[in-house]
Amino acid sequence: MLLPEEPDILVPDRSAAPRDTGFVEMISSLRRPRIFRYREDRLPVLLFVLLTALDIVVYLRVDHVWLLPLYTLAVLLPKGYICAFNHHHQHVPMLTRPVLNRLLELVLSFHTGVTSKTWVLHHCLGHHAHYLDPRRDEAGWMTRDGRVMSTAHFTLVVGASVYPRAWAVSRKYPQHRPVFVGMGLFVLALLGLAFVFRPWQAVFVFIVPMVTCLFGTALATYNHHTGRPTTNHYVASTNIVHPVYNLLHGNLGYHTAHHIRPGLHWSRLPELHEKIKHLIPDDAYFAPGFPLGNNQPIPRPASQGVSQAQCDLLKPKHQTAEEL
């Protein structure tokens, strides 16, 4: 069954629930201020904050320089998973107030190396609009002469160009520049202060993980689309339905669904995938990569395939600059 133009999973059905009105509703809102837009974000945000607290303790208290690289190695994998949730947050902000989202983004920046509005510009307004044309895509996997980039080439080019390309996209969407520039400079200033007071601790607790996660995110992006056909949105992405992978990455394995509805909260992607999976070709399913698998295609029974006309029945709904 195809999705309607506005799928019901986008907005929870509250028609059967009793609703407070007037004075009672006002008092209830004062008693229980809403912080999270979706309850599924509560645990991830708690874990992000706890890891930040651990980073600060290590920065302030660990004086033995030889211990610092060991700490970096221990936290790289958890911080790598946080990168996926930073991506989700810049599609659908986790908190209800801009100031709270800026504070959360400060936490995420020091884990992932990606500051406020960077993915909004580079990824949400750039990559999602252009990924069917790899030569225009901000995370494009094709060279100008039509060759497929190697993994190393793609990782270095995309990782090193994240901020310049985000700035280039911001020329079209200047309303995002103040936060993009302001928060970026603020993070740089804090990093500079941290380096001045405890240089080795700043390098191993903050700078090395940030740079590693930035380029690690580029590496992960390579496997999302590279070499896929670009004729329509249902064939252009790889999908990983492994439950542990999706638990750790916030359902990012349902990548076709994510591109069909990029403004859909990560917790709703499995439901959307179930409604469109008959449109996704069998060769678009892959095993997860390290440490859960080898990132190879999963053999699946041959199917009849889906016509272009069927794919056109459900058009992607891209996010606008105003929504972000």
Phi, psi and omega in degrees: 000127181282154176290146168290172182301324175241092186298144185292344180283349178290325183232117180302142179278112179248015186296331182271352183274141176294142183240131172286149178227157173061230187297319181297317179295321180296314180297320180297320180292328178287324183287326183230078179299138183272123181254317183261139176285326179227134183295335180295343180275351186297309182295313177304316181296320177301316180294322178299315183292320179296320178292325175297317178299320178296318177303315182295319178298314179297317180300318185276330193250336184272117181256342180281110186299326183294339178282337187295316176298327177295320177296317179303313179298324183291329186259355184298316182294311175303319179293329176297321177292328178297331179304321180296320181284332172296319174301312180299318182298324182280346167277311182227098183307138187282333186249166191267348183238139179305318182295324177292321178294325177294320178295317177297319180294331174297316176300311182294326180299318183284348173267322194249344184079007181242117187269179184306134175069359180295312178286331175305313182282303185293317191260302186293313182266344180258285184304313184296332179279336191239001191292343174280357175234087188303338179283336179263339185301134176297339173241043185292143183255006183244139177284170181297333179267013172090008179272152176280128178294148170288165179301314182295316180300311180300313183299315181292315183292310183291316180299317182287339185256006183304308184288316175301320181287325174298318178297319179298318179294328182294343175298327179275337183232066187295343180296340179267353184295317183303315179289318180302310182286313184298312180290327177297316178293324179296317178297317178299319179296317179295320177298319179298316178297316179300320180292321180298316186278321181215083191299312182295321178296319178298320181295310188275332181275325186243303193292311181297313176299322181297313180293317180298316181290326177299311179286331175294324176296319176299317179299317180296324180295331181306319185279354182285327188222344189302128177080356180284151173299153182240025183285331176201173188286347183270345180251353193270356183234151170270149181235137178236113184257012178299126187296322180290319177303314183286333173296316183283334184250011179061047175063022180292345177294338176277066195282327175297315178301320180298322180283335176288320179228076182296341178270008179274135180299144185304328182290343182264355184297322178300324179295318178294320179302318180300329183276343182240001188297336178289347177267352184266127182291157184296328183281005179264007180255127183235157170284155177292160177272197180303138003262016187259347183184197186247007177057038178257157177301145179266122176299129180224155178302143178296144180239172181290337185087168184233137181283160177299324180299320178294319179297326182289347180295330180239101181277145173299148178247095184285150176282144177264165179299327180291325179291332184267000000 
